[in-house]
Amino acid sequence: MRAVLISFLSLVLMCPISAQGFYQDTQIVWRAEVVKVTDIKTIIVPGTNVKNPVQTLTAKLLNGEQEGETVIFENDYIQLEKGDKFYLNYSTTINGQELYSVREVDRRGSIALIAAIFVATILLFGGMQGFRSLLSLAGSLLVIVYVLVPTLVKGYAPIPISIAVASAVLFCAIFFTHGFNRRSAVAFLGTIIAVGITGLLAYVSIDSTGLTGFASDESVYLNLNTGGQLDFVGLLLAGIIIGALGVLDDIAITQVAVVRELFEAGKHFTKWDVYKKAIRVGREHVGALVNTLVLAYTGAALPLLLLFSLSDSGTLSIINREIFATEIVRSLVGSIGLVLAVPITTLLAVFLLHNHSHKEMGS
């Protein structure tokens, strides 16, 4: 964040403002590799007291019309070392001057390695069920990428689309991972009910707090790029629903599994006995998951928290800003839905799994 801000300020404050100001006639992105780093210096960002390192890079272009050629330019963005691969912005001015700048580090190799470790860990620990969970994850991502995103971009109503996609994602996550059995059916039904309640609560919360869905720069850019045709309040609601799926799925599967094991372990237990014991387990699980949920949102917004901590505004003024209010509403609504999922799913499991064999419920 700091590097981006510094680079932005550098561009804005250092570019000459004139009739022949910067004109982006062409802009191309190429891959490149650092051949040599020379002349490292530190400059003061104009108008601030912030020091920013500037490198002179010699880079070899790895693709594009100038593939194999080397270019020399100054880099005040991400600091690179010899051998680093990165993406390079190439642009020209109205006078034909060629400009080069660092766009992003090429992280694809590292991401692929981490993904491979993730897959190997799931398979080694989870065995066949781990393999099924990876299939369900792939199915969920495909539904989101190829169904949810395109339909929302085209301007379809976000709420019904998000509910339909949430159902499809839950179907993949539960049935592909845990099999097509009564236990999965109960978990699916309980989660769908909890998602519906969470969505209704999110709708009321968004309306009562006056959230607009424009809490981030991404929303502003998306609105400009789509000509103002999207419903951003609906998109915010859709985001809350999709974001709550993971924890709701988790709690539903766990409660169904607890009820199933209690019926198997204590055949003399009544439905009420099993319900009370399962709820006690659910309370412990909810305590951990609510903490996880809130900390996840807090961690994602940590740089923003630090930025606002330096301002002179009071705490109440800061949390009233939409960018914070959105995350607060998102985490609180998700937590309420998570809590409600415990008694709903447990109750369904007690009545629908009672007097059924272990094989029927799903091993």
Sequence and secondary structure as in RCSB ss.txt:
>XXXX:A:sequence
MRAVLISFLSLVLMCPISAQGFYQDTQIVWRAEVVKVTDIKTIIVPGTNVKNPVQTLTAKLLNGEQEGETVIFEN
DYIQLEKGDKFYLNYSTTINGQELYSVREVDRRGSIALIAAIFVATILLFGGMQGFRSLLSLAGSLLVIVYVLVP
TLVKGYAPIPISIAVASAVLFCAIFFTHGFNRRSAVAFLGTIIAVGITGLLAYVSIDSTGLTGFASDESVYLNLN
TGGQLDFVGLLLAGIIIGALGVLDDIAITQVAVVRELFEAGKHFTKWDVYKKAIRVGREHVGALVNTLVLAYTGA
ALPLLLLFSLSDSGTLSIINREIFATEIVRSLVGSIGLVLAVPITTLLAVFLLHNHSHKEMGS
>XXXX:A:secstr
 HHHHHHHHHHHHHS  STT    S EEEEEEEEEEEEEEEEEE TTS  EEEEEEEEEEE SSTTTT EEEEEE
 SS   TT EEEEEEEE TT  EEEEEEEE  HHHHHHHHHHHHHHHHHHHHHHHHHHHHHHHHHHHHIIIIIHH
HHHTT  HHHHHHHHHHHHHHIIIIIHH SSHHHHHHHHHHHHHHHHHHHHHHHHHHHHT  S  SHHHHHHHHH
TTT S HHHHHHHHHHHHHHHHHHHHHHHHHHHHHHHHHH TT  HHHHHHHHHHHHHHHHHHHHHHHHHHHHHH
THHHHHHHHTSS  HHHHHHSHHHHHHHHHHHHHHHHHHHHHHHHHHHHHHHHTT  HHHH  
